[in-house]
Amino acid sequence: MMIEVFKTNVQTEEDAGKAISMLQCHLPYSRINFDLEDCDKVLRIEAHYIQPDKIIELLGRHGHHCQLLD
C-alpha cells in the first residue's frame, strides 16, 4: 500500500465529501479522508497505486488547490 498526504484548501465537510466521492471513482479500492481541523486541510490517501499529479489535477478541476506534503 502507498500513502500520500496532500495540503489542500478544502474548507467544508460538504466539499470534502464531494472530493472523496470523486477521488474514489478514480481510486476505487482506496481509503481517502480529510482532516479539516488541521491548518493544512490535509487529504490522506491510502491505495495500492497513487499518482500525486493526477490527484492534484483532479482536485484542481473542481476548484481546489492541492499540493503534496513532504
PyRosetta script that sets phi, psi and omega in degrees:
from pyrosetta import init, pose_from_sequence

init()
pose = pose_from_sequence("MMIEVFKTNVQTEEDAGKAISMLQCHLPYSRINFDLEDCDKVLRIEAHYIQPDKIIELLGRHGHHCQLLD")
pose.set_psi(1, 140.8)
pose.set_omega(1, 173.3)
pose.set_phi(2, -102.3)
pose.set_psi(2, 149.9)
pose.set_omega(2, 173.1)
pose.set_phi(3, -130.2)
pose.set_psi(3, 128.0)
pose.set_omega(3, 175.7)
pose.set_phi(4, -125.6)
pose.set_psi(4, 143.8)
pose.set_omega(4, -178.9)
pose.set_phi(5, -125.3)
pose.set_psi(5, 132.6)
pose.set_omega(5, -175.6)
pose.set_phi(6, -125.2)
pose.set_psi(6, 147.2)
pose.set_omega(6, 169.4)
pose.set_phi(7, -91.0)
pose.set_psi(7, 133.6)
pose.set_omega(7, -178.7)
pose.set_phi(8, -133.1)
pose.set_psi(8, 176.6)
pose.set_omega(8, 173.0)
pose.set_phi(9, -114.6)
pose.set_psi(9, 21.0)
pose.set_omega(9, 177.2)
pose.set_phi(10, -68.0)
pose.set_psi(10, 127.7)
pose.set_omega(10, -172.7)
pose.set_phi(11, -107.9)
pose.set_psi(11, -32.9)
pose.set_omega(11, -171.5)
pose.set_phi(12, -114.8)
pose.set_psi(12, 157.6)
pose.set_omega(12, 175.4)
pose.set_phi(13, -61.1)
pose.set_psi(13, -36.4)
pose.set_omega(13, 179.1)
pose.set_phi(14, -62.2)
pose.set_psi(14, -48.0)
pose.set_omega(14, 178.5)
pose.set_phi(15, -64.0)
pose.set_psi(15, -39.1)
pose.set_omega(15, 178.4)
pose.set_phi(16, -62.8)
pose.set_psi(16, -43.4)
pose.set_omega(16, 178.5)
pose.set_phi(17, -61.4)
pose.set_psi(17, -42.6)
pose.set_omega(17, 177.8)
pose.set_phi(18, -64.0)
pose.set_psi(18, -42.4)
pose.set_omega(18, -179.8)
pose.set_phi(19, -64.9)
pose.set_psi(19, -42.4)
pose.set_omega(19, 178.9)
pose.set_phi(20, -62.1)
pose.set_psi(20, -45.0)
pose.set_omega(20, 179.1)
pose.set_phi(21, -60.1)
pose.set_psi(21, -44.1)
pose.set_omega(21, 179.7)
pose.set_phi(22, -64.5)
pose.set_psi(22, -45.0)
pose.set_omega(22, -178.7)
pose.set_phi(23, -67.0)
pose.set_psi(23, -34.7)
pose.set_omega(23, 179.7)
pose.set_phi(24, -67.7)
pose.set_psi(24, -23.0)
pose.set_omega(24, 173.6)
pose.set_phi(25, -65.5)
pose.set_psi(25, -33.3)
pose.set_omega(25, -178.8)
pose.set_phi(26, -91.3)
pose.set_psi(26, -23.1)
pose.set_omega(26, 179.3)
pose.set_phi(27, -130.8)
pose.set_psi(27, 72.3)
pose.set_omega(27, -169.4)
pose.set_phi(28, -62.4)
pose.set_psi(28, -28.3)
pose.set_omega(28, -177.7)
pose.set_phi(29, -109.6)
pose.set_psi(29, 44.3)
pose.set_omega(29, -175.5)
pose.set_phi(30, -117.7)
pose.set_psi(30, 165.5)
pose.set_omega(30, 170.7)
pose.set_phi(31, -109.6)
pose.set_psi(31, 125.4)
pose.set_omega(31, -176.9)
pose.set_phi(32, -133.6)
pose.set_psi(32, 131.8)
pose.set_omega(32, 175.0)
pose.set_phi(33, -152.3)
pose.set_psi(33, 160.5)
pose.set_omega(33, 176.6)
pose.set_phi(34, -114.6)
pose.set_psi(34, 146.0)
pose.set_omega(34, 168.6)
pose.set_phi(35, -113.8)
pose.set_psi(35, 91.9)
pose.set_omega(35, -177.1)
pose.set_phi(36, -78.1)
pose.set_psi(36, -10.9)
pose.set_omega(36, 176.1)
pose.set_phi(37, -77.0)
pose.set_psi(37, -25.9)
pose.set_omega(37, 179.2)
pose.set_phi(38, -71.5)
pose.set_psi(38, 144.6)
pose.set_omega(38, -178.8)
pose.set_phi(39, -63.0)
pose.set_psi(39, -23.0)
pose.set_omega(39, 178.9)
pose.set_phi(40, -92.4)
pose.set_psi(40, 4.0)
pose.set_omega(40, -179.7)
pose.set_phi(41, 46.5)
pose.set_psi(41, 59.2)
pose.set_omega(41, -168.6)
pose.set_phi(42, -67.4)
pose.set_psi(42, 132.6)
pose.set_omega(42, 171.0)
pose.set_phi(43, -106.4)
pose.set_psi(43, 125.8)
pose.set_omega(43, 179.4)
pose.set_phi(44, -119.3)
pose.set_psi(44, 129.2)
pose.set_omega(44, 179.9)
pose.set_phi(45, -125.5)
pose.set_psi(45, 130.4)
pose.set_omega(45, 175.1)
pose.set_phi(46, -121.1)
pose.set_psi(46, 119.4)
pose.set_omega(46, -177.1)
pose.set_phi(47, -156.4)
pose.set_psi(47, 169.1)
pose.set_omega(47, 178.4)
pose.set_phi(48, -69.5)
pose.set_psi(48, -34.1)
pose.set_omega(48, 179.9)
pose.set_phi(49, -147.3)
pose.set_psi(49, 126.9)
pose.set_omega(49, -178.4)
pose.set_phi(50, -128.5)
pose.set_psi(50, 132.3)
pose.set_omega(50, 173.5)
pose.set_phi(51, -107.0)
pose.set_psi(51, 98.7)
pose.set_omega(51, -177.3)
pose.set_phi(52, -53.6)
pose.set_psi(52, -40.1)
pose.set_omega(52, -179.9)
pose.set_phi(53, -61.6)
pose.set_psi(53, -36.3)
pose.set_omega(53, 178.7)
pose.set_phi(54, -67.9)
pose.set_psi(54, -40.7)
pose.set_omega(54, 178.2)
pose.set_phi(55, -62.1)
pose.set_psi(55, -45.6)
pose.set_omega(55, 179.4)
pose.set_phi(56, -61.0)
pose.set_psi(56, -42.6)
pose.set_omega(56, 179.2)
pose.set_phi(57, -64.8)
pose.set_psi(57, -45.9)
pose.set_omega(57, -178.5)
pose.set_phi(58, -62.2)
pose.set_psi(58, -45.6)
pose.set_omega(58, 178.9)
pose.set_phi(59, -66.5)
pose.set_psi(59, -36.7)
pose.set_omega(59, 177.9)
pose.set_phi(60, -61.1)
pose.set_psi(60, -38.4)
pose.set_omega(60, 177.9)
pose.set_phi(61, -62.5)
pose.set_psi(61, -25.1)
pose.set_omega(61, 179.9)
pose.set_phi(62, -100.8)
pose.set_psi(62, 17.0)
pose.set_omega(62, 172.7)
pose.set_phi(63, 83.2)
pose.set_psi(63, 17.0)
pose.set_omega(63, -178.9)
pose.set_phi(64, -114.8)
pose.set_psi(64, 139.1)
pose.set_omega(64, 173.7)
pose.set_phi(65, -82.0)
pose.set_psi(65, 142.2)
pose.set_omega(65, -178.8)
pose.set_phi(66, -152.2)
pose.set_psi(66, 133.5)
pose.set_omega(66, 174.9)
pose.set_phi(67, -143.0)
pose.set_psi(67, 148.4)
pose.set_omega(67, -178.7)
pose.set_phi(68, -69.0)
pose.set_psi(68, 132.8)
pose.set_omega(68, 174.6)
pose.set_phi(69, -90.4)
pose.set_psi(69, 138.8)
pose.set_omega(69, 178.9)
pose.set_phi(70, -82.4)
pose.dump_pdb("model.pdb")
